């Protein structure tokens, strides 16, 4: 849980830098790429822990859980790349804000999962 929290802090830091930088400056190397490296580092920290937590929800169906997790990630990436990205591509600021919104949706989902898990533990 702590690793995922730290990862979200890193990703929000990169997203905030991305929004602020592109609000005041044109895209330029290395600043437009550096924040993506930091964001990806946070995401890489989070994914193993999040995957294990998802697999632990269904201990007798780990294969199916792993397949559905991979499908969901691939499908979501495809939708974002095919639909959302072209809608936001007219400026770097809108892309940065879109990234921040998607990050916030993921964080909201994580917070909901965390609260539901706490309630389960309290009732058990």
PLY file of the C-alpha trace (Angstrom):
ply
format ascii 1.0
element vertex 124
property float x
property float y
property float z
element edge 123
property int vertex1
property int vertex2
end_header
0.00 0.00 0.00
2.81 2.39 0.86
4.59 1.73 -2.44
1.44 2.59 -4.37
1.01 5.79 -2.35
4.60 6.84 -3.04
4.14 6.01 -6.72
1.06 8.25 -6.91
3.02 11.11 -5.31
5.74 10.71 -7.94
3.20 10.58 -10.77
1.33 13.64 -9.48
4.61 15.51 -9.21
5.41 14.73 -12.84
1.87 15.62 -13.95
1.97 18.94 -12.08
5.34 19.78 -13.63
3.94 18.86 -17.05
0.91 21.16 -16.67
2.90 24.08 -15.25
5.73 23.83 -17.77
3.46 23.62 -20.79
1.26 26.44 -19.48
4.19 28.84 -19.65
6.52 27.40 -22.31
6.44 25.69 -25.66
7.37 22.00 -25.77
11.15 21.68 -25.65
13.76 19.05 -24.94
14.57 17.81 -22.35
11.71 19.23 -20.26
8.86 17.77 -22.30
10.39 14.30 -22.06
11.83 14.42 -18.54
8.45 14.55 -16.83
7.32 11.48 -18.81
10.36 9.59 -17.55
9.51 10.51 -13.95
5.83 9.63 -14.48
6.76 6.26 -15.98
9.07 5.58 -13.03
6.15 6.11 -10.64
3.89 3.92 -12.76
6.57 1.21 -12.85
6.76 1.34 -9.05
3.00 0.99 -8.73
2.13 -1.73 -11.23
3.71 -4.79 -9.54
2.00 -4.01 -6.22
-1.32 -3.20 -7.85
-1.15 -6.40 -9.91
-0.48 -8.51 -6.82
-3.38 -6.89 -5.00
-5.68 -7.61 -7.95
-4.52 -11.23 -8.08
-5.07 -11.61 -4.34
-8.73 -10.65 -4.75
-9.35 -13.89 -6.66
-6.83 -16.45 -5.34
-8.51 -19.40 -7.07
-8.78 -17.63 -10.44
-5.38 -15.97 -10.82
-5.03 -16.93 -14.49
-8.35 -15.39 -15.41
-7.61 -12.34 -13.27
-4.25 -11.86 -14.97
-5.83 -12.20 -18.42
-8.59 -9.71 -17.63
-6.08 -7.27 -16.15
-3.95 -7.45 -19.31
-7.04 -7.07 -21.52
-8.26 -4.07 -19.53
-4.88 -2.35 -19.71
-4.53 -2.97 -23.46
-8.12 -1.95 -24.22
-7.86 1.24 -22.17
-4.54 2.16 -23.81
-6.08 1.60 -27.23
-9.10 3.76 -26.46
-6.94 6.55 -25.05
-4.58 6.43 -28.04
-7.34 6.22 -30.66
-10.01 8.49 -29.17
-8.80 10.68 -26.34
-5.32 11.59 -27.56
-6.48 12.99 -30.93
-9.08 15.12 -29.13
-6.42 16.61 -26.83
-3.51 16.83 -29.29
-4.11 20.42 -30.35
-1.86 21.68 -27.53
0.63 20.38 -25.01
-1.39 21.91 -22.16
-4.53 19.96 -23.04
-2.49 16.76 -23.28
-0.97 17.50 -19.87
-4.39 18.18 -18.38
-5.73 14.98 -19.93
-2.87 13.03 -18.35
-3.64 14.61 -14.99
-7.36 13.79 -15.31
-6.63 10.15 -16.14
-4.17 9.98 -13.23
-6.85 11.42 -10.93
-9.38 8.84 -12.15
-6.90 6.08 -11.34
-6.19 7.58 -7.93
-9.91 7.83 -7.23
-10.33 4.16 -8.17
-7.41 3.26 -5.90
-8.89 5.26 -3.01
-12.24 3.52 -3.48
-10.55 0.12 -3.46
-8.60 1.08 -0.33
-11.75 2.22 1.53
-13.70 -0.90 0.55
-10.80 -3.07 1.72
-10.74 -1.28 5.08
-14.46 -1.88 5.54
-14.04 -5.57 4.75
-11.28 -5.87 7.34
-13.37 -4.03 9.93
-16.35 -6.37 9.37
-14.16 -9.48 9.40
0 1
1 2
2 3
3 4
4 5
5 6
6 7
7 8
8 9
9 10
10 11
11 12
12 13
13 14
14 15
15 16
16 17
17 18
18 19
19 20
20 21
21 22
22 23
23 24
24 25
25 26
26 27
27 28
28 29
29 30
30 31
31 32
32 33
33 34
34 35
35 36
36 37
37 38
38 39
39 40
40 41
41 42
42 43
43 44
44 45
45 46
46 47
47 48
48 49
49 50
50 51
51 52
52 53
53 54
54 55
55 56
56 57
57 58
58 59
59 60
60 61
61 62
62 63
63 64
64 65
65 66
66 67
67 68
68 69
69 70
70 71
71 72
72 73
73 74
74 75
75 76
76 77
77 78
78 79
79 80
80 81
81 82
82 83
83 84
84 85
85 86
86 87
87 88
88 89
89 90
90 91
91 92
92 93
93 94
94 95
95 96
96 97
97 98
98 99
99 100
100 101
101 102
102 103
103 104
104 105
105 106
106 107
107 108
108 109
109 110
110 111
111 112
112 113
113 114
114 115
115 116
116 117
117 118
118 119
119 120
120 121
121 122
122 123
